[in-house]
Amino acid sequence: MNITNIRIQNFRSHTDATIELNKKSTLITGKNGSGKTSLLEAIYIAIQGSSFRSSDDEIIKYGNSWYRIDINFEDDHKRIIKFDSNKKQSRKTFDIDGIKKNRLPSNYKIPVILFEPEDLQLLSGSPNRRRNFLDKFLTQAYPSFSISLSRYNKALRHRNALLKQDNVTEDQLFPWNLILSEYAYEITSRRIELIKNINKQIKEIYKQISGVNDDIEIIYNGKEITKQELLQEFIKNNQCDKILGYTTIGPHRHDFIFKFNGRNACDIASRGENRSLILALKFIETDFLADIVDKKPIVLLDDVFSELDKNRQKLLTTHFSSYQTIITSTEAIEVKGVKNILLS
Ligand SMILES: Nc1ncnc2c1ncn2[C@@H]1O[C@H](COP(=O)(O)OP(=O)(O)OP(=O)(O)O)[C@@H](O)[C@H]1O
């Protein structure tokens, strides 16, 4: 479902702005602080339900008490998102083709591929960032994954709370070990399957972006073991976890590295190589989602062109040309089929 236009009111620095989007690629240009990322953020809220960068209260234009997004799609579908905030309470509503909801139901979410400059810290940042990358990817692809993940996290909080108590028994821990092993199995096996899939393509896609035939592989440190074996591992760690006061094993502790020509990319990849690697992942994510989910993803690329030469900028827009893509940049580029919009 392609977006035809979007109007935002009292949204960050925008009082009232409307932009018409191209069916394929739209490039939004403007000076730093002109409100480019805010436009991507508004689109993201309209198709995913919440912002990728902050709470609704922070989005309302300073000095106001509400924001509003009107978004129109092809085939006359429309959504109106209103957020009202006063001292007593806040209220967010989604009007989807005339039906009012308090949140965006998952069947109305449209898959999105988002590149934000923070993604460049994927290799060097915390393990949590890397786990989030895998989990966000899998959540959009498989709705059951997000259920397993939230049940796992809930059980983890319960087990950790118990571990902080004095004299906790093995019997008290057992039900939580059982639940954790159940969901740990699904989370770990989905992540391993995804990484195998990425590994099959990453070298080739990276070569398309960089023009270089580097050897690239993701190595994940979670093991492919059965639920029963996982349960035994949680039980085996009861004692140690009691001493430390938290759960020391499970997918919430897993991590992965990129092997770049046999070495850890985090130690050796240049800034350009790092960016090309992240973009290769975004390419794979887009095509993977498009294959699995019955709705075509929308691609939002924030400040993606920095440090890329003209050829790579063109290649990037061409690669995403079968999806509706909205790109922000401080500079306009002339590529066939790309609509340029200048924010002032
Ligand atoms: N709630 C708010 N009310 C008013 N202005 C805000 C609010 N939140 C952020 N801003 C301002 O909005 C402006 C636009 O921010 P945005 O991140 O969209 O800019 P940008 O064009 O993407 O900038 P850059 O090119 O530097 O990434 C910034 O100057 C920011 O300080």
The ligand as a Tripos MOL2 file, in Angstrom:
@<TRIPOS>MOLECULE
LIG
   31    33     1     0     0
SMALL
NO_CHARGES

@<TRIPOS>ATOM
      1 N1          8.8630   18.9820   20.1600 N.pl3     1 LIG1
      2 C1          9.5090   19.8280   19.3720 C.ar      1 LIG1
      3 N2          8.9960   21.0730   19.1040 N.ar      1 LIG1
      4 C2          9.6380   21.9380   18.2920 C.ar      1 LIG1
      5 N3         10.8030   21.6660   17.6810 N.ar      1 LIG1
      6 C3         11.3540   20.4550   17.9220 C.ar      1 LIG1
      7 C4         10.7490   19.4760   18.7690 C.ar      1 LIG1
      8 N4         11.5220   18.3700   18.8000 N.ar      1 LIG1
      9 C5         12.5850   18.6470   18.0100 C.ar      1 LIG1
     10 N5         12.4940   19.8980   17.4880 N.ar      1 LIG1
     11 C6         13.3960   20.5640   16.5330 C.3       1 LIG1
     12 O1         12.9590   20.1930   15.2430 O.3       1 LIG1
     13 C7         14.0070   20.4000   14.3040 C.3       1 LIG1
     14 C8         13.9020   19.3370   13.2520 C.3       1 LIG1
     15 O2         14.4380   18.1130   13.6860 O.3       1 LIG1
     16 P1         14.7360   16.9270   12.6550 P.3       1 LIG1
     17 O3         15.4730   15.9000   13.4110 O.co2     1 LIG1
     18 O4         13.5010   16.5150   11.9540 O.co2     1 LIG1
     19 O5         15.6790   17.7050   11.6240 O.3       1 LIG1
     20 P2         16.5000   17.1810   10.3650 P.3       1 LIG1
     21 O6         16.1100   18.0100    9.1740 O.co2     1 LIG1
     22 O7         16.3630   15.7040   10.1970 O.co2     1 LIG1
     23 O8         17.9670   17.5490   10.8130 O.3       1 LIG1
     24 P3         19.4040   16.8810   10.4770 P.3       1 LIG1
     25 O9         19.6960   17.1610    9.0230 O.co2     1 LIG1
     26 O10        20.3260   17.6590   11.3660 O.co2     1 LIG1
     27 O11        19.3410   15.4330   10.8150 O.co2     1 LIG1
     28 C9         15.2760   20.4410   15.1400 C.3       1 LIG1
     29 O12        15.7670   21.7620   15.1020 O.3       1 LIG1
     30 C10        14.8360   20.1060   16.5610 C.3       1 LIG1
     31 O13        15.5430   20.8140   17.5330 O.3       1 LIG1
@<TRIPOS>BOND
     1     1     2 1
     2     2     3 ar
     3     2     7 ar
     4     3     4 ar
     5     4     5 ar
     6     5     6 ar
     7     6     7 ar
     8     6    10 ar
     9     7     8 ar
    10     8     9 ar
    11     9    10 ar
    12    10    11 1
    13    11    12 1
    14    11    30 1
    15    12    13 1
    16    13    14 1
    17    13    28 1
    18    14    15 1
    19    15    16 1
    20    16    17 2
    21    16    18 1
    22    16    19 1
    23    19    20 1
    24    20    21 2
    25    20    22 1
    26    20    23 1
    27    23    24 1
    28    24    25 2
    29    24    26 1
    30    24    27 1
    31    28    29 1
    32    28    30 1
    33    30    31 1
@<TRIPOS>SUBSTRUCTURE
     1 LIG1         1 GROUP 0 **** ****
